[in-house]
């Protein structure tokens, strides 16, 4: 095995990674992925099922792979958070940055070059991913001792809390593996260091955990506000609250966060301006202002229609009738039925149903009419 593992770890830290750990590919971890998929917990994320075989067997991704280099970037910062003030939407913390996929990618490219110069690898000897490929990053992170699986199904680090963005390098270079968090105990045990704590399960606003360590994406606020491209189920909307992109509730309440310190943020680029956006400003976005505001951020993949859908839900939950002048035009004439439907729901929830009478007479889309007719 390479004698320069620690030097490689140090160099990766210099590139900007806050955590660097190694795992052996064999035997691969065996998380309950199949059972999770069979239960339908992946919602309509069909790509999860399509790539299941590769996720469970890295040899199908990189034949001859010997090691997984797990890399973490801390995005914790006391100075970057979105509050829940009236009229102020709440964003997942990672969304208040330029897209981490883009800012971490150059560091992974540089890491690959290090494999070549330090260990004689060639480009065919490794593949790297930043949440973009058929790799079970959290399972490998647990195997490598980067943290343990919390009852919220997230990776929990004793040094960084719940706030690590993960990336992975599969490589044919064989590295001595790092031990798991607690040697002599099953590395994949859910809640290994959670004890009797159930704060994350109790705090979930939409009851998305059917069991500790098992997330039902169909009920998850993050899934509904990001991955779901259609109508958000009516019974889940109140639980979304003011959350407009993602959800950090089960992360924020974890006691292990008391050990988290601000990350070095070498591979991140904060967007402090996004945290200051108000609901009226978002409801008034045009395609041009949306593109200018969210360029290079994770929010851009949601597209304007998805963001307006989420903003309507947040507006309907905030109880502020002052938002009706911004919601009514969306309900009456926005070109996307998806936006009109959620705007109608928000207007009715704020007590402005009478103002929708004329728009209802002209409406023909079934999904929008369903919002008018809902009890």
PyMOL commands that set and color helices and strands:
alter all, ss='L'
color gray80, all
select helices_A, chain A and resi 5-15+33-38+46-50+52-56+58-60+93-96+100-119+123-125+137-143+199-203+217-219+221-227+234-240+249-252+255-259+272-275+279-283+287-294+298-318+321-333+337-349+353-362+366-373
alter helices_A, ss='H'
color red, helices_A
select strands_A, chain A and resi 19-24+67-74+90-91+126-129+148-149+155-156+164-171+243-245
alter strands_A, ss='S'
color yellow, strands_A
deselect
rebuild
show_as cartoon
